[in-house]
């Protein structure tokens, strides 16, 4: 398979990234993350629409169902008390992202290192311009194998 860049495959499956504002409540975060069954994370932006964090679906589920999950299985990365009305910024992880000109190897490293199944694609101003889903990488491999024959 030739050396691919993020731009070569980022739109094979996901046309639009799942995005919420940092002050959105968990109901809004949950609604956004289930809009597309292929979504594995929702990206958090500030008032200037710049990427400030990421909420993987597994992380969200741990907060939504914390009273049902035995404590030894909860992997909160930010142990906070969910009293009141928590916001996206309260449970988001630091942003992990790629740019269109990065190669796929860099994307894999970021995914595996951070245990993520998708990454936001950002421009130079940290605005989200797309999404790179692990499934898109599989589709790209399938296409390369078919094209090689």
Phi, psi and omega in degrees: 000131182294163179293112182260152175255162178305317182301335183288336186229355189295344180250016182292330180233306186269116180272329183221130180289151176273119187228140174227160175277151184299337180264004177292145178280174185293333175297314179296319179298313180297317179299320181290320185288335180266358178303321181237117183299344179274351183290133178242359179197156174240142183258140184253130179240157177269188184295339177269009179065026177264142180299127177235347180187177180219141176237102176293150182302321180296322178296314180300314181300322179298323178285319182294326185244027185302329181284346181256341184269126176304138186307325183292347180258352181279127183246042180308130175272338175231095182289103177236154174279130180268067176257154181075227184231087182298150182247167179306318182296339180284335184240000182288152173265162177302149183293136171237131187207168173230165175244158182306325185274358178284152179274164185296329177302316178299319179296316178299316180302313180295320179297308184292319181298326183254007179054049180245153179254353176203158182225145172285148174254125184241158174269187183294341179261011180069021173275139182284123179246357180176192185214139176243109183261144179303329178294328177295327178292324177292316178300318179298320178296315179303312180297321181293322178293315179297321180288337180283341181265000000 
